[in-house]
Structure formats: structure tokens, C-alpha cells
Amino acid sequence: MLKKIPKIISPNLLKILSEMGHGDELVIADGNFPSAALNNRVIRYDGNSVPELLEPILELYPLDNYAEEQVFLMGVSEGDPYKPVIWEEYEQILEDSDEPKEIKYLERFEFYERAKNAYAVLATGEEALYANIIIKKGVVK
């Protein structure tokens, strides 16, 4: 065991976060996301929600303040009246983290393409719709 590492951060996730470099991206995916079909490096977190992972990851992981956007969300599909309440929770977590937080909303298939090139995908059991998020790693100062 280690001190000051949030308990939800598994050894495998800690390894992935440590391996990632400046500009690498991490997907934290909801339960409906086709994680294994899009990326070969998938860590299962089926019993957890996206916010449960996002908050402790941001304790360890700086966001890229050199990029225009550091956070990417899967936008609601055209014609879908659904309003993702979970986005408000993400905004609050980002605000509390004191990290740069320019958010870009990507169309579903654009999000999938970006996920294919991400360093890794965390596949959660999140049930909220449009709960997928990508965060871009920055430099530890």
C-alpha cells in the first residue's frame, strides 16, 4: 500500500497514469460505451461511476494548460431532447480541482475516433447517458 493515493486508484490505473505523457488522453467511459471495441488498453471499473473516478484522478493528474481544450464530452445527438445533468457534476469537480477546464463537446462519432487514439479507457458502470469524458494530461510542475 501507498500513502496519499486515493483508494479507488488501482495499481493498474496508477501504472497507466504514470506512463502517460504530456498531451496523452484518458477516456472515462459510461457503461454503454464500446470501450473494448475502440481501444486496446481498457481498465474495468464496472462498480464505479465516472465522477467517483474523475475526482481522485484529478488529484494526481494535471490537465494540459497548453492546449485549447483539456476536457472533451460526448455531445447530445442531434434531435435527442436529453439534458445530461451529470455534466454539472463534472463542471463542479473540475472547478474544485483548480485545473484549467476548457470543455469541448464532440459529436458521438468524433468522440469515438478520439477514444481510439486515447492512451487508455476506464470502463465504468456509470448509468447516466452522455457521461463519457476525455481528459488531456498536462505537465507536472
N, C-alpha and C positions, 0 to 999 in steps of 0.2 A: 504494500500500500504506500501511497504518497500523501504528503500533506498538501493542503490547499487546492487539490484537484477536485472539482465537483464530482460527487459520487456517480452521477449519471454518465460521466465521460468514461467509457470503457477503455481498457488498454488498446484495443484495436483502433478506436476512434482517436485516442491520444497519438498513436503512431501516425495515422493519416494526417492529422492536423500538424504534426511536427514535420512531416515530409513535404507538405505543401509549401510552395514558394510564393513570392510576390506576384500577384495577378492571377494565381490559380483560383478556381471557383469551386464552391461546395454547394450541392443541392440538398436541401432538407425537404423531403417529399411527403405528401399526404398518402394515405392508404390506397388511393385509387391510381396513383402514379405508376406508369410502367417502368419502374426502376431498373430491373434486370434486363429488360429489352433494350434499354438506351445506354447503359453504362456497365462496364465490366467490374468496376470497383464499387460494390454495394455493401453497406453495413446495415444490418437489420436492427430496427428499434420498434418492433411491432407493438409493444406495450406502452409506448410513449407518444405524446403529442408533439407537434412542431414547436410550440412555444417552450415546452419543457426542455427541449434541446437548444433552441436558439439562444436563450438567455445565458446558460453556462458556457456555451461555445464562445460567445462574445466576451466572456471574462478572459479567455485565453487567446483569442484570435482577433488581431487588428484588422479593420476594414481598410481598403485601399483608398487613401485620401488623394492619390494622384490620378485616379480615374474619375470620369464624369459621373458615373453611377457606380455605386457599391453594392446595391441590392436590386434584385430583379424578382418580380412577382408575375405569376401567370395571370394575365388579364381575363376578365369575364368574356366568354364567347359572345360575339355579336348576336343580338336578339334574345339573350338569356337575361331575364329580369333579376337574377340572383344578386344580392349585395353581400359580399364577404365581410362579415363582422370581424373575423379573425385578423384582418389587415390592421384594424385599430390596435389590436393587441401587439402585433409586430411593431407598429409605429411607437408604441409606448416602450417596448423592450429596447428598441433602437435609441430612443430618446434617453432612457435611463443608462444606456451603455456609454454615453458620451463619445460615440463613434460618428464619423461622417455618415450621412444617411440619405443620399440621393437615390430615390427609388424610381426604377423604370418598369413599366408594365409591358409585358411581351405577349403577343398573340400566342395561342396554345402551341402551334407547330414550331414557331420561332423559339419558344421556351424549350421544347423537346430537342431541337437542334443544339441549343446552348448546353443542355444537360448531357448530350452525347460527348461534348468536349470538356465537361467538368472533371475535376480531379477525382471526385467521388460523389456518391449519392447515399444519403442516410434515408432509408425507407422506414417511415414511421407508421403507426396505426392511426394517424390523425384522420378523423371523420369529417371535418369541415371541408366544404367544397372550395376550390381555388386556393388551397392552403400551401401550395408549393412555393418555395423561396430559394433563391440562389444568392449566396454572399461571396464577394470577391475579397481575397486575402490581401492585406497590405504588408507594411514593413513594421517590425517590432523596433521601437525606439528606446 
